[in-house]
Amino acid sequence: MPKKRKSRGRSKGSKGRTDHVQCSKCGTLVPRDKAKKKTSRITLVEPTLAKELRAAGAYIAAPTTIKFYCVSCAVHYGYVKVRAKKERRFG
């Protein structure tokens, strides 16, 4: 069978079996090393109020959230681009 990608679509190396995570869009169980990870920051305060608080010298915490996506959702929503054959194989 032809080898489409050098890593076979995983970042596992020689670790063996990895745990699964749930896709944030469709709920599919995906191996953690195969899932596409996207981190984003959540603002807990409105922008106008945050600007005033920063001017007063306050520290505003912005917690980060980690979302995992299966490959099909990541491609569909544009988090990952479809690459040409030369780019994805050994590049």
N, C-alpha and C positions, 0 to 999 in steps of 0.2 A: 504494500500500500504506500502511496506517495506521502512524503512528509511535508505538510503544509507550512509549519513553523518550526524553528529550531527548538523552541521550548515546549512544543506541543500545546501551546496556549496556557501554560501553567508556570508558576514561579517557584515550584516546589523543590526542584533539584533532586536530591536522593533522600528526601525526608520520609518517604512512605506515604501513609494515608493522612490527610489533613481533615480538620473539622469543617462542617458546613455552616454557611450563613444564609439568611433569607434575603432575597432580592427586595429592595424597598419599593419597587413598582408593582411587580406581579406576584411576589411571594414565593417564587421558585427556590428550592434549596440548591445552592451552588457551593462548590468547594471554595474555601476562603482564599486560597492562592490563585484561583481562576477568576474570582469575582473582581469587578472593577470598583475601586474604592474612591469615594468623593467626600472630601471634608469641607464643611462650610461653617461659618460663624453665625450665631443667632444674636440679634440685638434685642435686649430685653426692655430697652427704653426708647421712646420715640426720638427721632432725630433732632427735633427742635429742643426738647428737654435735655438731650444728651449734650448738645452744643453749649447750653447754659451751664450745665454741671461741669463740663470740662473747663469752661472759662473760670469757674469758681475753684478749680483745682481738684475736683473729685475724680476718682478712678472708677471707670465703668467696666465691669467684667463682661466679656462676650464669650460665652462658652462655645466650644466647637462640637459639632455633631458629625458623626461618621456614618455615611450611607453606603451600602454595598449594592451593586447592580449586577444582574446576569449579563452576559455578553450581548444577547439580543436586545435587551432594554437599553443598554449603554449605547449601542449603535443606533437604535431607533430614536432616542432622545438627544443624540449628538454629543454624548460625553466622550465617545471614542470614534475616530474616523476609520473608514474602510481604507486600508492601505493597498498599494499595488503589490504584485507578486514579488518583485525584486526587493521592495522595502521590508516586507514581513518575513521573508524566508530566512536569511542569514545576516540581516542588517541591523 
